[in-house]
Amino acid sequence: MEGRVRERIPILDLTPEVEELWDDLMAAITRVLRSGQFILGPEVEAFEREVAEYLGVKHAIGVNSGTDALVIGLRALGIGPGDEVITTPFSFFATAEAISLVGATPVFVDIDPKTFNLNPDLIAAAITPRTKAILPVHLYGRPAEMDPILDLAEAHGLKVLEDCAQAFGATYRGKKVGTLGHAGAFSFFPSKNLGAYGDGGLLVTNDDEVATLGRMLRAHGSKRKYHNETVGYNSRLDALQAAILRVKLPRVDTWNQARRQVALHYNELLADVPGLVLPEVSEGHVFHQYTVRVLGKRRDEVQKKLGEVGIGTMVYYPVPVHKLPVYAHSGFFLPEAERASQEVLSLPIYPAITEEQMLYVVGELRRIQDGDSRQPSRGVWRGT
Ligand SMILES: *Cc1c(COP(=O)(O)O)cnc(C)c1O
């Protein structure tokens, strides 16, 4: 280990959770193995019922990934070639990719620098006769400003599909995100707030027709096997993943609460560290990420220095979607998204992060930001 930092705090550590749930996970996995039913079936149906009840929504449809939930959601809402969908440029690529995959065109609207979410004041100007939908993202687990978005959608006859991939369990004015618009798309990618141990996703809606179409589309466009009515997808949730999610679902509120506590504590500890902008612990925010801004064009340097002392951080996202090669030709100029992509830095956050780990992260960040010539406090953190 000569010359390397042994002590590491990863940005995300899923192992404490697996240890905590081990017996329940083994029982769930064994039950599925013994059942001999591995795709859809009673385990997935049970999860769909439980998650629908948790979210307070009529229909929940298990699919293969969050990306598929977006694609199937858009198609079930009737979005297709020739349509424009208004969305945020400050998200994971899949948000815009789903719009392109159904043959529609993403129209990017800049973000509110305080929330990192779609700025509702800028949406009206982007609406054209071809606009069919708005696709807000609840980035980092912070609910987007839904009231003005829903008002605009209502006034212009637009559909609203919520990208809830980072915001399972988040609430907006007391309602779970995903249930505010016409449909909501969730991801169960392992790192998400409710994560499977493989790929998985969920489409939710209160609309019976959207639900019927969604269920058809996930199974090759058929209601009845071998009676395909439209061209769909092979996008079904696995029984093993559903069984694992059923173990985790009853714990998700506790974990989200723990994430909010971690964020509050980081905010206290970092309050007097210069050159940072800290996230607001706003109502309903479930802190999928704890993301600060590093001012003064120092983000990359700070990230590198934290890496040198064994602290894992991530930049979500270094290139805003409208600047990626796929969309760069569209010529959008969105200064807030571009500035955010230069300044954001996500620090380690997970429910089981310890006080000692947080103090180490904060101590190192303070040292780097103070421009202190003291040696890095290598070895202070003696955890795993
Ligand atoms: C993770 C994520 C997705 C895609 O989910 P997958 O399950 O990985 O397909 C979509 N949108 C956002 C904002 C995400 O964070």
The ligand as a Gaussian input file, in Angstrom:
#p B3LYP/6-31G(d) Opt

LIG

0 1
 C      -30.538000       7.007000     -13.051000
 C      -31.306000       7.991000     -13.823000
 C      -32.064000       7.634000     -14.962000
 C      -31.970000       6.278000     -15.605000
 O      -32.269000       5.204000     -14.797000
 P      -31.709000       3.750000     -15.197000
 O      -32.423000       2.828000     -14.261000
 O      -30.234000       3.764000     -14.979000
 O      -32.060000       3.496000     -16.615000
 C      -32.848000       8.605000     -15.554000
 N      -32.893000       9.853000     -15.096000
 C      -32.161000      10.247000     -14.035000
 C      -32.262000      11.658000     -13.560000
 C      -31.335000       9.334000     -13.376000
 O      -30.606000       9.732000     -12.318000

